[in-house]
Amino acid sequence: MGEHRRIDLAYSFHIDLHTGTRVSVRISLLQCSVELTQGEALFEVSHNLLRLFTVHGGDLRIRDISTRFNIRKQPKGAVTSVLEDEVELNTDRA
C-alpha cells in the first residue's frame, strides 16, 4: 500500500503508477498504446507527430496531444483529469 512507481517509456512518455495499478503497454513504430485495467495513473507525454499516444480505460479512450493527465479506472468506466494542455476524449459507447 502507498507505493508509487514511475515508468519511463521511449519517446518521452512517462507513467506514474499509483498503488494497485495495472497497465499494459504496446509500442510500435507509429504509436504507443496503454491499457489501464486497474487503478490510477498519471501520464506525461511530449507531443510527437510521428507517434500517437493513446490510453484506454474501460470505454474511455484518451488520445494525447501533449500534456499531463491523470486517469482512474472505476468499476463502471474511468475518470480523467487534465493537468496541463489538452487531450482528445472518445467513448466506445453506442
Gaussian input, Z-matrix of N, CA and C with variables (Angstrom, degrees):
# hf/3-21g

backbone

0 1
 N
 C     1     B1
 C     2     B2     1     A1
 N     3     B3     2     A2     1     D1
 C     4     B4     3     A3     2     D2
 C     5     B5     4     A4     3     D3
 N     6     B6     5     A5     4     D4
 C     7     B7     6     A6     5     D5
 C     8     B8     7     A7     6     D6
 N     9     B9     8     A8     7     D7
 C    10    B10     9     A9     8     D8
 C    11    B11    10    A10     9     D9
 N    12    B12    11    A11    10    D10
 C    13    B13    12    A12    11    D11
 C    14    B14    13    A13    12    D12
 N    15    B15    14    A14    13    D13
 C    16    B16    15    A15    14    D14
 C    17    B17    16    A16    15    D15
 N    18    B18    17    A17    16    D16
 C    19    B19    18    A18    17    D17
 C    20    B20    19    A19    18    D18
 N    21    B21    20    A20    19    D19
 C    22    B22    21    A21    20    D20
 C    23    B23    22    A22    21    D21
 N    24    B24    23    A23    22    D22
 C    25    B25    24    A24    23    D23
 C    26    B26    25    A25    24    D24
 N    27    B27    26    A26    25    D25
 C    28    B28    27    A27    26    D26
 C    29    B29    28    A28    27    D27
 N    30    B30    29    A29    28    D28
 C    31    B31    30    A30    29    D29
 C    32    B32    31    A31    30    D30
 N    33    B33    32    A32    31    D31
 C    34    B34    33    A33    32    D32
 C    35    B35    34    A34    33    D33
 N    36    B36    35    A35    34    D34
 C    37    B37    36    A36    35    D35
 C    38    B38    37    A37    36    D36
 N    39    B39    38    A38    37    D37
 C    40    B40    39    A39    38    D38
 C    41    B41    40    A40    39    D39
 N    42    B42    41    A41    40    D40
 C    43    B43    42    A42    41    D41
 C    44    B44    43    A43    42    D42
 N    45    B45    44    A44    43    D43
 C    46    B46    45    A45    44    D44
 C    47    B47    46    A46    45    D45
 N    48    B48    47    A47    46    D46
 C    49    B49    48    A48    47    D47
 C    50    B50    49    A49    48    D48
 N    51    B51    50    A50    49    D49
 C    52    B52    51    A51    50    D50
 C    53    B53    52    A52    51    D51
 N    54    B54    53    A53    52    D52
 C    55    B55    54    A54    53    D53
 C    56    B56    55    A55    54    D54
 N    57    B57    56    A56    55    D55
 C    58    B58    57    A57    56    D56
 C    59    B59    58    A58    57    D57
 N    60    B60    59    A59    58    D58
 C    61    B61    60    A60    59    D59
 C    62    B62    61    A61    60    D60
 N    63    B63    62    A62    61    D61
 C    64    B64    63    A63    62    D62
 C    65    B65    64    A64    63    D63
 N    66    B66    65    A65    64    D64
 C    67    B67    66    A66    65    D65
 C    68    B68    67    A67    66    D66
 N    69    B69    68    A68    67    D67
 C    70    B70    69    A69    68    D68
 C    71    B71    70    A70    69    D69
 N    72    B72    71    A71    70    D70
 C    73    B73    72    A72    71    D71
 C    74    B74    73    A73    72    D72
 N    75    B75    74    A74    73    D73
 C    76    B76    75    A75    74    D74
 C    77    B77    76    A76    75    D75
 N    78    B78    77    A77    76    D76
 C    79    B79    78    A78    77    D77
 C    80    B80    79    A79    78    D78
 N    81    B81    80    A80    79    D79
 C    82    B82    81    A81    80    D80
 C    83    B83    82    A82    81    D81
 N    84    B84    83    A83    82    D82
 C    85    B85    84    A84    83    D83
 C    86    B86    85    A85    84    D84
 N    87    B87    86    A86    85    D85
 C    88    B88    87    A87    86    D86
 C    89    B89    88    A88    87    D87
 N    90    B90    89    A89    88    D88
 C    91    B91    90    A90    89    D89
 C    92    B92    91    A91    90    D90
 N    93    B93    92    A92    91    D91
 C    94    B94    93    A93    92    D92
 C    95    B95    94    A94    93    D93
 N    96    B96    95    A95    94    D94
 C    97    B97    96    A96    95    D95
 C    98    B98    97    A97    96    D96
 N    99    B99    98    A98    97    D97
 C   100   B100    99    A99    98    D98
 C   101   B101   100   A100    99    D99
 N   102   B102   101   A101   100   D100
 C   103   B103   102   A102   101   D101
 C   104   B104   103   A103   102   D102
 N   105   B105   104   A104   103   D103
 C   106   B106   105   A105   104   D104
 C   107   B107   106   A106   105   D105
 N   108   B108   107   A107   106   D106
 C   109   B109   108   A108   107   D107
 C   110   B110   109   A109   108   D108
 N   111   B111   110   A110   109   D109
 C   112   B112   111   A111   110   D110
 C   113   B113   112   A112   111   D111
 N   114   B114   113   A113   112   D112
 C   115   B115   114   A114   113   D113
 C   116   B116   115   A115   114   D114
 N   117   B117   116   A116   115   D115
 C   118   B118   117   A117   116   D116
 C   119   B119   118   A118   117   D117
 N   120   B120   119   A119   118   D118
 C   121   B121   120   A120   119   D119
 C   122   B122   121   A121   120   D120
 N   123   B123   122   A122   121   D121
 C   124   B124   123   A123   122   D122
 C   125   B125   124   A124   123   D123
 N   126   B126   125   A125   124   D124
 C   127   B127   126   A126   125   D125
 C   128   B128   127   A127   126   D126
 N   129   B129   128   A128   127   D127
 C   130   B130   129   A129   128   D128
 C   131   B131   130   A130   129   D129
 N   132   B132   131   A131   130   D130
 C   133   B133   132   A132   131   D131
 C   134   B134   133   A133   132   D132
 N   135   B135   134   A134   133   D133
 C   136   B136   135   A135   134   D134
 C   137   B137   136   A136   135   D135
 N   138   B138   137   A137   136   D136
 C   139   B139   138   A138   137   D137
 C   140   B140   139   A139   138   D138
 N   141   B141   140   A140   139   D139
 C   142   B142   141   A141   140   D140
 C   143   B143   142   A142   141   D141
 N   144   B144   143   A143   142   D142
 C   145   B145   144   A144   143   D143
 C   146   B146   145   A145   144   D144
 N   147   B147   146   A146   145   D145
 C   148   B148   147   A147   146   D146
 C   149   B149   148   A148   147   D147
 N   150   B150   149   A149   148   D148
 C   151   B151   150   A150   149   D149
 C   152   B152   151   A151   150   D150
 N   153   B153   152   A152   151   D151
 C   154   B154   153   A153   152   D152
 C   155   B155   154   A154   153   D153
 N   156   B156   155   A155   154   D154
 C   157   B157   156   A156   155   D155
 C   158   B158   157   A157   156   D156
 N   159   B159   158   A158   157   D157
 C   160   B160   159   A159   158   D158
 C   161   B161   160   A160   159   D159
 N   162   B162   161   A161   160   D160
 C   163   B163   162   A162   161   D161
 C   164   B164   163   A163   162   D162
 N   165   B165   164   A164   163   D163
 C   166   B166   165   A165   164   D164
 C   167   B167   166   A166   165   D165
 N   168   B168   167   A167   166   D166
 C   169   B169   168   A168   167   D167
 C   170   B170   169   A169   168   D168
 N   171   B171   170   A170   169   D169
 C   172   B172   171   A171   170   D170
 C   173   B173   172   A172   171   D171
 N   174   B174   173   A173   172   D172
 C   175   B175   174   A174   173   D173
 C   176   B176   175   A175   174   D174
 N   177   B177   176   A176   175   D175
 C   178   B178   177   A177   176   D176
 C   179   B179   178   A178   177   D177
 N   180   B180   179   A179   178   D178
 C   181   B181   180   A180   179   D179
 C   182   B182   181   A181   180   D180
 N   183   B183   182   A182   181   D181
 C   184   B184   183   A183   182   D182
 C   185   B185   184   A184   183   D183
 N   186   B186   185   A185   184   D184
 C   187   B187   186   A186   185   D185
 C   188   B188   187   A187   186   D186
 N   189   B189   188   A188   187   D187
 C   190   B190   189   A189   188   D188
 C   191   B191   190   A190   189   D189
 N   192   B192   191   A191   190   D190
 C   193   B193   192   A192   191   D191
 C   194   B194   193   A193   192   D192
 N   195   B195   194   A194   193   D193
 C   196   B196   195   A195   194   D194
 C   197   B197   196   A196   195   D195
 N   198   B198   197   A197   196   D196
 C   199   B199   198   A198   197   D197
 C   200   B200   199   A199   198   D198
 N   201   B201   200   A200   199   D199
 C   202   B202   201   A201   200   D200
 C   203   B203   202   A202   201   D201
 N   204   B204   203   A203   202   D202
 C   205   B205   204   A204   203   D203
 C   206   B206   205   A205   204   D204
 N   207   B207   206   A206   205   D205
 C   208   B208   207   A207   206   D206
 C   209   B209   208   A208   207   D207
 N   210   B210   209   A209   208   D208
 C   211   B211   210   A210   209   D209
 C   212   B212   211   A211   210   D210
 N   213   B213   212   A212   211   D211
 C   214   B214   213   A213   212   D212
 C   215   B215   214   A214   213   D213
 N   216   B216   215   A215   214   D214
 C   217   B217   216   A216   215   D215
 C   218   B218   217   A217   216   D216
 N   219   B219   218   A218   217   D217
 C   220   B220   219   A219   218   D218
 C   221   B221   220   A220   219   D219
 N   222   B222   221   A221   220   D220
 C   223   B223   222   A222   221   D221
 C   224   B224   223   A223   222   D222
 N   225   B225   224   A224   223   D223
 C   226   B226   225   A225   224   D224
 C   227   B227   226   A226   225   D225
 N   228   B228   227   A227   226   D226
 C   229   B229   228   A228   227   D227
 C   230   B230   229   A229   228   D228
 N   231   B231   230   A230   229   D229
 C   232   B232   231   A231   230   D230
 C   233   B233   232   A232   231   D231
 N   234   B234   233   A233   232   D232
 C   235   B235   234   A234   233   D233
 C   236   B236   235   A235   234   D234
 N   237   B237   236   A236   235   D235
 C   238   B238   237   A237   236   D236
 C   239   B239   238   A238   237   D237
 N   240   B240   239   A239   238   D238
 C   241   B241   240   A240   239   D239
 C   242   B242   241   A241   240   D240
 N   243   B243   242   A242   241   D241
 C   244   B244   243   A243   242   D242
 C   245   B245   244   A244   243   D243
 N   246   B246   245   A245   244   D244
 C   247   B247   246   A246   245   D245
 C   248   B248   247   A247   246   D246
 N   249   B249   248   A248   247   D247
 C   250   B250   249   A249   248   D248
 C   251   B251   250   A250   249   D249
 N   252   B252   251   A251   250   D250
 C   253   B253   252   A252   251   D251
 C   254   B254   253   A253   252   D252
 N   255   B255   254   A254   253   D253
 C   256   B256   255   A255   254   D254
 C   257   B257   256   A256   255   D255
 N   258   B258   257   A257   256   D256
 C   259   B259   258   A258   257   D257
 C   260   B260   259   A259   258   D258
 N   261   B261   260   A260   259   D259
 C   262   B262   261   A261   260   D260
 C   263   B263   262   A262   261   D261
 N   264   B264   263   A263   262   D262
 C   265   B265   264   A264   263   D263
 C   266   B266   265   A265   264   D264
 N   267   B267   266   A266   265   D265
 C   268   B268   267   A267   266   D266
 C   269   B269   268   A268   267   D267
 N   270   B270   269   A269   268   D268
 C   271   B271   270   A270   269   D269
 C   272   B272   271   A271   270   D270
 N   273   B273   272   A272   271   D271
 C   274   B274   273   A273   272   D272
 C   275   B275   274   A274   273   D273
 N   276   B276   275   A275   274   D274
 C   277   B277   276   A276   275   D275
 C   278   B278   277   A277   276   D276
 N   279   B279   278   A278   277   D277
 C   280   B280   279   A279   278   D278
 C   281   B281   280   A280   279   D279

   B1=1.4568
   B2=1.5269
   B3=1.2964
   B4=1.4487
   B5=1.5163
   B6=1.3115
   B7=1.4625
   B8=1.5288
   B9=1.3164
   B10=1.4550
   B11=1.5230
   B12=1.3097
   B13=1.4578
   B14=1.5181
   B15=1.3238
   B16=1.4682
   B17=1.5198
   B18=1.3140
   B19=1.4573
   B20=1.5247
   B21=1.3182
   B22=1.4574
   B23=1.5142
   B24=1.3272
   B25=1.4586
   B26=1.5260
   B27=1.2976
   B28=1.4687
   B29=1.5255
   B30=1.3082
   B31=1.4613
   B32=1.5283
   B33=1.3356
   B34=1.4670
   B35=1.5222
   B36=1.3292
   B37=1.4519
   B38=1.5203
   B39=1.3384
   B40=1.4627
   B41=1.5280
   B42=1.3291
   B43=1.4569
   B44=1.5206
   B45=1.3381
   B46=1.4594
   B47=1.5160
   B48=1.3342
   B49=1.4644
   B50=1.5181
   B51=1.3128
   B52=1.4575
   B53=1.5296
   B54=1.3172
   B55=1.4565
   B56=1.5293
   B57=1.3123
   B58=1.4613
   B59=1.5121
   B60=1.3234
   B61=1.4630
   B62=1.5204
   B63=1.3283
   B64=1.4666
   B65=1.5166
   B66=1.3229
   B67=1.4629
   B68=1.5259
   B69=1.3158
   B70=1.4623
   B71=1.5217
   B72=1.3185
   B73=1.4535
   B74=1.5193
   B75=1.3342
   B76=1.4625
   B77=1.5260
   B78=1.3228
   B79=1.4607
   B80=1.5209
   B81=1.3267
   B82=1.4576
   B83=1.5247
   B84=1.2969
   B85=1.4586
   B86=1.5267
   B87=1.3401
   B88=1.4582
   B89=1.5188
   B90=1.3330
   B91=1.4595
   B92=1.5188
   B93=1.3358
   B94=1.4553
   B95=1.5163
   B96=1.3160
   B97=1.4556
   B98=1.5252
   B99=1.3388
   B100=1.4588
   B101=1.5193
   B102=1.3048
   B103=1.4613
   B104=1.5183
   B105=1.3392
   B106=1.4619
   B107=1.5205
   B108=1.3246
   B109=1.4616
   B110=1.5147
   B111=1.3312
   B112=1.4624
   B113=1.5189
   B114=1.3282
   B115=1.4546
   B116=1.5085
   B117=1.3435
   B118=1.4591
   B119=1.5240
   B120=1.3317
   B121=1.4606
   B122=1.5188
   B123=1.3289
   B124=1.4589
   B125=1.5193
   B126=1.3240
   B127=1.4572
   B128=1.5241
   B129=1.3300
   B130=1.4668
   B131=1.5251
   B132=1.3259
   B133=1.4587
   B134=1.5221
   B135=1.3141
   B136=1.4698
   B137=1.5157
   B138=1.3085
   B139=1.4618
   B140=1.5226
   B141=1.3137
   B142=1.4537
   B143=1.5243
   B144=1.3127
   B145=1.4656
   B146=1.5226
   B147=1.3187
   B148=1.4596
   B149=1.5245
   B150=1.3268
   B151=1.4596
   B152=1.5297
   B153=1.3306
   B154=1.4521
   B155=1.5232
   B156=1.3279
   B157=1.4578
   B158=1.5176
   B159=1.3385
   B160=1.4611
   B161=1.5196
   B162=1.3365
   B163=1.4597
   B164=1.5163
   B165=1.3270
   B166=1.4532
   B167=1.5252
   B168=1.3304
   B169=1.4577
   B170=1.5121
   B171=1.3340
   B172=1.4619
   B173=1.5134
   B174=1.3445
   B175=1.4599
   B176=1.5267
   B177=1.3247
   B178=1.4587
   B179=1.5274
   B180=1.3368
   B181=1.4635
   B182=1.5217
   B183=1.3258
   B184=1.4584
   B185=1.5138
   B186=1.3146
   B187=1.4602
   B188=1.5137
   B189=1.3022
   B190=1.4571
   B191=1.5166
   B192=1.3290
   B193=1.4541
   B194=1.5284
   B195=1.2811
   B196=1.4668
   B197=1.5156
   B198=1.2944
   B199=1.4446
   B200=1.5191
   B201=1.3097
   B202=1.4689
   B203=1.5123
   B204=1.3375
   B205=1.4479
   B206=1.5204
   B207=1.3111
   B208=1.4614
   B209=1.5255
   B210=1.3202
   B211=1.4541
   B212=1.5278
   B213=1.3328
   B214=1.4600
   B215=1.5236
   B216=1.3231
   B217=1.4587
   B218=1.5078
   B219=1.3357
   B220=1.4503
   B221=1.5237
   B222=1.3178
   B223=1.4701
   B224=1.5325
   B225=1.3194
   B226=1.4633
   B227=1.5183
   B228=1.3207
   B229=1.4539
   B230=1.5089
   B231=1.3285
   B232=1.4622
   B233=1.5195
   B234=1.3328
   B235=1.4646
   B236=1.5192
   B237=1.3244
   B238=1.4551
   B239=1.5193
   B240=1.3295
   B241=1.4656
   B242=1.5191
   B243=1.3125
   B244=1.4583
   B245=1.5263
   B246=1.3355
   B247=1.4547
   B248=1.5257
   B249=1.3219
   B250=1.4674
   B251=1.5174
   B252=1.3094
   B253=1.4606
   B254=1.5195
   B255=1.3415
   B256=1.4571
   B257=1.5201
   B258=1.3439
   B259=1.4568
   B260=1.5213
   B261=1.3155
   B262=1.4515
   B263=1.5148
   B264=1.3351
   B265=1.4577
   B266=1.5155
   B267=1.3241
   B268=1.4638
   B269=1.5178
   B270=1.3225
   B271=1.4634
   B272=1.5081
   B273=1.3153
   B274=1.4547
   B275=1.5269
   B276=1.3175
   B277=1.4712
   B278=1.5115
   B279=1.3241
   B280=1.4661
   B281=1.5152
   A1=109.99
   A2=115.86
   A3=121.11
   A4=115.44
   A5=117.18
   A6=120.40
   A7=110.60
   A8=116.37
   A9=123.26
   A10=107.65
   A11=114.89
   A12=119.35
   A13=109.37
   A14=116.67
   A15=121.98
   A16=108.67
   A17=115.17
   A18=121.85
   A19=107.47
   A20=116.18
   A21=121.79
   A22=108.10
   A23=116.19
   A24=121.83
   A25=109.25
   A26=115.30
   A27=120.46
   A28=110.04
   A29=116.45
   A30=124.36
   A31=113.30
   A32=118.05
   A33=123.81
   A34=113.57
   A35=117.61
   A36=122.91
   A37=107.47
   A38=117.00
   A39=121.58
   A40=109.15
   A41=116.56
   A42=121.75
   A43=108.37
   A44=116.88
   A45=122.52
   A46=107.18
   A47=116.12
   A48=121.84
   A49=110.45
   A50=116.35
   A51=122.27
   A52=108.77
   A53=116.75
   A54=123.08
   A55=110.92
   A56=116.48
   A57=121.98
   A58=115.16
   A59=118.29
   A60=121.59
   A61=110.75
   A62=114.13
   A63=120.40
   A64=109.22
   A65=115.06
   A66=121.24
   A67=108.66
   A68=114.87
   A69=120.48
   A70=106.43
   A71=116.60
   A72=122.75
   A73=109.36
   A74=115.23
   A75=121.11
   A76=107.57
   A77=115.63
   A78=120.66
   A79=108.24
   A80=114.97
   A81=120.03
   A82=107.95
   A83=116.01
   A84=120.78
   A85=112.15
   A86=117.76
   A87=121.06
   A88=115.26
   A89=117.98
   A90=117.43
   A91=113.08
   A92=113.38
   A93=122.33
   A94=105.44
   A95=116.37
   A96=121.71
   A97=109.38
   A98=115.81
   A99=121.80
   A100=108.79
   A101=116.89
   A102=122.98
   A103=107.11
   A104=116.68
   A105=122.29
   A106=106.77
   A107=116.78
   A108=120.89
   A109=112.97
   A110=116.29
   A111=119.97
   A112=109.73
   A113=117.46
   A114=121.49
   A115=115.21
   A116=114.95
   A117=122.55
   A118=109.67
   A119=115.74
   A120=120.22
   A121=110.62
   A122=115.14
   A123=123.23
   A124=107.59
   A125=116.72
   A126=122.38
   A127=109.76
   A128=116.25
   A129=123.05
   A130=106.46
   A131=115.12
   A132=119.53
   A133=109.86
   A134=116.11
   A135=121.20
   A136=107.28
   A137=115.74
   A138=120.98
   A139=110.57
   A140=115.06
   A141=121.41
   A142=107.39
   A143=117.58
   A144=121.26
   A145=113.16
   A146=116.91
   A147=120.38
   A148=113.46
   A149=117.70
   A150=119.84
   A151=109.62
   A152=117.33
   A153=122.34
   A154=110.54
   A155=116.30
   A156=122.06
   A157=107.55
   A158=116.94
   A159=120.80
   A160=110.05
   A161=114.45
   A162=122.09
   A163=107.27
   A164=116.07
   A165=122.51
   A166=107.75
   A167=116.26
   A168=121.47
   A169=107.84
   A170=117.23
   A171=120.19
   A172=108.94
   A173=116.55
   A174=119.62
   A175=112.47
   A176=116.68
   A177=121.91
   A178=110.08
   A179=115.77
   A180=121.22
   A181=107.82
   A182=116.06
   A183=121.73
   A184=108.45
   A185=115.40
   A186=120.02
   A187=107.08
   A188=115.23
   A189=119.85
   A190=111.44
   A191=113.75
   A192=120.55
   A193=110.06
   A194=120.12
   A195=129.65
   A196=107.04
   A197=116.68
   A198=118.48
   A199=114.02
   A200=114.40
   A201=123.91
   A202=105.83
   A203=116.30
   A204=119.68
   A205=110.24
   A206=114.53
   A207=122.47
   A208=107.62
   A209=116.96
   A210=121.13
   A211=108.97
   A212=115.69
   A213=121.58
   A214=108.21
   A215=115.95
   A216=122.57
   A217=108.40
   A218=116.65
   A219=122.98
   A220=108.86
   A221=117.82
   A222=119.51
   A223=113.50
   A224=117.20
   A225=120.10
   A226=111.01
   A227=117.37
   A228=120.99
   A229=112.88
   A230=114.99
   A231=121.32
   A232=108.95
   A233=115.13
   A234=122.48
   A235=107.07
   A236=116.39
   A237=119.34
   A238=110.51
   A239=115.83
   A240=123.35
   A241=107.71
   A242=116.55
   A243=121.42
   A244=107.74
   A245=116.98
   A246=122.30
   A247=112.92
   A248=117.40
   A249=122.73
   A250=109.31
   A251=116.49
   A252=124.69
   A253=111.68
   A254=118.59
   A255=120.65
   A256=112.33
   A257=114.56
   A258=122.26
   A259=107.65
   A260=116.23
   A261=122.52
   A262=107.64
   A263=117.48
   A264=122.50
   A265=110.79
   A266=116.24
   A267=122.56
   A268=107.64
   A269=115.82
   A270=119.52
   A271=108.91
   A272=114.86
   A273=120.93
   A274=110.41
   A275=116.55
   A276=120.83
   A277=109.89
   A278=114.77
   A279=120.37
   A280=110.98
   D1=145.89
   D2=176.66
   D3=79.49
   D4=2.45
   D5=-177.95
   D6=-82.45
   D7=139.23
   D8=173.03
   D9=-123.17
   D10=146.62
   D11=-179.77
   D12=-137.77
   D13=134.91
   D14=178.08
   D15=-105.06
   D16=131.17
   D17=177.55
   D18=-116.06
   D19=122.92
   D20=176.38
   D21=-100.68
   D22=114.46
   D23=-179.99
   D24=-97.96
   D25=167.79
   D26=177.59
   D27=-62.34
   D28=157.53
   D29=172.96
   D30=66.80
   D31=33.39
   D32=174.65
   D33=64.86
   D34=38.49
   D35=172.02
   D36=-106.53
   D37=131.82
   D38=179.80
   D39=-131.61
   D40=140.90
   D41=177.81
   D42=-129.19
   D43=126.78
   D44=172.23
   D45=-102.88
   D46=114.09
   D47=-177.68
   D48=-92.80
   D49=133.41
   D50=174.92
   D51=-88.08
   D52=171.69
   D53=-179.14
   D54=-52.96
   D55=134.57
   D56=174.62
   D57=72.15
   D58=16.16
   D59=-177.99
   D60=-88.92
   D61=140.29
   D62=176.24
   D63=-128.38
   D64=130.80
   D65=177.19
   D66=-136.04
   D67=155.91
   D68=167.91
   D69=-125.21
   D70=140.13
   D71=-174.23
   D72=-123.37
   D73=134.01
   D74=174.70
   D75=-125.98
   D76=121.90
   D77=179.02
   D78=-117.24
   D79=127.39
   D80=176.06
   D81=-128.19
   D82=-176.16
   D83=-178.37
   D84=-59.53
   D85=-36.23
   D86=-173.56
   D87=-108.64
   D88=-7.00
   D89=-179.17
   D90=-159.40
   D91=160.47
   D92=170.98
   D93=-124.02
   D94=124.33
   D95=-176.96
   D96=-124.00
   D97=129.96
   D98=-179.57
   D99=-118.87
   D100=132.37
   D101=174.39
   D102=-108.53
   D103=115.30
   D104=176.49
   D105=-91.91
   D106=107.50
   D107=-176.65
   D108=-96.67
   D109=-18.45
   D110=-178.55
   D111=-162.83
   D112=140.40
   D113=171.10
   D114=92.55
   D115=-149.67
   D116=-173.31
   D117=-142.43
   D118=141.45
   D119=-179.30
   D120=-147.02
   D121=148.54
   D122=175.25
   D123=-105.30
   D124=130.02
   D125=-178.02
   D126=-112.85
   D127=134.59
   D128=173.42
   D129=-122.59
   D130=122.36
   D131=-173.37
   D132=-133.89
   D133=132.22
   D134=172.03
   D135=-93.71
   D136=134.33
   D137=-176.96
   D138=-60.12
   D139=134.88
   D140=179.46
   D141=-139.83
   D142=107.79
   D143=-178.13
   D144=-60.87
   D145=-25.09
   D146=-176.42
   D147=-90.87
   D148=-12.64
   D149=-175.76
   D150=-138.33
   D151=112.53
   D152=178.21
   D153=-74.54
   D154=147.53
   D155=176.92
   D156=-123.22
   D157=120.23
   D158=179.10
   D159=-130.53
   D160=148.81
   D161=175.22
   D162=-124.53
   D163=132.59
   D164=176.43
   D165=-112.30
   D166=127.69
   D167=176.91
   D168=-139.46
   D169=102.28
   D170=-174.43
   D171=65.66
   D172=-129.55
   D173=179.22
   D174=-94.58
   D175=12.24
   D176=179.11
   D177=-101.04
   D178=132.16
   D179=176.34
   D180=-122.39
   D181=126.85
   D182=-178.87
   D183=-115.87
   D184=124.95
   D185=174.95
   D186=-108.13
   D187=124.84
   D188=-176.57
   D189=-81.72
   D190=143.99
   D191=176.95
   D192=-114.02
   D193=-9.46
   D194=177.30
   D195=129.56
   D196=98.79
   D197=-169.29
   D198=-170.26
   D199=-177.64
   D200=167.03
   D201=-123.77
   D202=127.55
   D203=178.00
   D204=-147.44
   D205=156.27
   D206=-178.85
   D207=-116.60
   D208=143.71
   D209=175.17
   D210=-136.72
   D211=135.61
   D212=179.47
   D213=-123.81
   D214=120.49
   D215=178.99
   D216=-77.59
   D217=131.75
   D218=177.32
   D219=-122.35
   D220=164.39
   D221=-178.60
   D222=-53.78
   D223=-35.37
   D224=-179.23
   D225=-119.41
   D226=58.12
   D227=177.34
   D228=122.16
   D229=-151.78
   D230=-177.89
   D231=-150.65
   D232=155.49
   D233=177.37
   D234=-120.23
   D235=133.56
   D236=178.49
   D237=-123.79
   D238=147.64
   D239=176.51
   D240=-129.09
   D241=124.11
   D242=178.60
   D243=-92.62
   D244=120.39
   D245=-177.00
   D246=-94.51
   D247=-29.88
   D248=178.51
   D249=-147.38
   D250=143.86
   D251=173.63
   D252=63.91
   D253=-132.27
   D254=-173.45
   D255=-149.41
   D256=158.36
   D257=174.58
   D258=-135.58
   D259=165.05
   D260=174.01
   D261=-108.33
   D262=124.93
   D263=-179.40
   D264=-107.09
   D265=137.00
   D266=175.42
   D267=-138.91
   D268=151.87
   D269=173.95
   D270=-118.98
   D271=154.54
   D272=177.83
   D273=-93.63
   D274=11.42
   D275=-179.78
   D276=-70.81
   D277=144.00
   D278=178.44
   D279=-83.74

